[in-house]
Amino acid sequence: MAEADWRLTGQEKYLRGATLVWRRYSRYSPDWDHDHCAFCWAKFMQPPAADCLHEGYCTADAYHWICADCFADFRERFEWVVLKEGEGEGAG
């Protein structure tokens, strides 16, 4: 991935080495109805929203979302750890 990729806007600060899980999108808070990919800004919404993503990779707290394409492009660069859904929950 090129250093000058337009999608790179400082995500290293909060996503380098992050633990991610693939899951169906759900709202982080009742106060908003969608999220965006942390890289390309693709929109995540709960179904039946048309023209939106309904699942993707997210941080354990479901705050940051990453679409499958950006995940594939940046997985090695960001050194992500990927868990299966349900792994690691309840720990800590």
Sequence and secondary structure as in RCSB ss.txt:
>XXXX:A:sequence
MAEADWRLTGQEKYLRGATLVWRRYSRYSPDWDHDHCAFCWAKFMQPPAADCLHEGYCTADAYHWICADCFADFR
ERFEWVVLKEGEGEGAG
>XXXX:A:secstr
  TT TT SSTHHHHTT EEEEEE   SSTT SEEEBTTT  EEE TT TTSB EEEEETTS SEE HHHHHHHH
HHHT EEE TTTTTT  
